Amino acid sequence: RARDAAAAAAAASRAGKDKGAAASAARAERMRALVNDVVLNWRLWLMGVNYFCIGVIRSSLTDWTPIYLAEHKAQPVAVASSCLFAFELGGFLGSVAAGRASDLLFHGRRGPVMALCTGALCPALLALDGVTSAHLLPIVYFGLGALCFPVHVLLGLASREVVSPQASSTAGGLVKFVAQMGASSAGYPLGMLQQKQGWHAVFALLSSVALVGGVATLPLWRTVARVDERAIERKHKQKGG
């Protein structure tokens, strides 16, 4: 009986060690998959660059518009309010239209819409700096919202589509973190630039940021969701067979 008990205890100990080793191996495998799927995913980092640029532009327009219109264009608070309302309205309508364009015109690819909208922000921001009419300003802000918000929406979706389902939330959190870094850069740094160089320099910088963001998304033009990639591969294999 003593020998049986000792054998049973040894077997239980070996089983516990095997389970521990299996759990450690599973954790190591998950970590390797996370690194390969997220940290080393070049698509995510390009999205992060674009998200950073969009964060800078969007926060700059929402935070600085009342001061900018009052100081630089001598517009009352009512005009600033109408411009911000037009900005949000354009963002809502533009997001819906951009989503439909991505699904129908580009067959689910987000890159073309993100690249076109971000690139178009460059001349739109320069146009805002040149407009002085109180009647035209809300129209320009509407266009800026229609270009800015769709990229913000599609980036959150695209970042989850280029990784495995197990890493989708991590990927979304990573690019969102980069976007928040961009939004925080729209505060003190732009304020210092405005004090030293004026509003023209601020909008020249924002236009350059939009250009950088648009160029960063060009390599994503043909990127499709991970699920669609597998379907395309299966079709190619069937055709080849």
Secondary structure as UniProt FT lines:
FT   HELIX           2..34
FT   HELIX           35..39
FT   HELIX           42..72
FT   HELIX           77..104
FT   TURN            107..108
FT   HELIX           111..130
FT   TURN            134..136
FT   HELIX           137..161
FT   HELIX           165..167
FT   HELIX           168..184
FT   TURN            185..187
FT   HELIX           188..197
FT   HELIX           199..217
FT   HELIX           218..220
FT   TURN            221..222
FT   HELIX           226..240
//
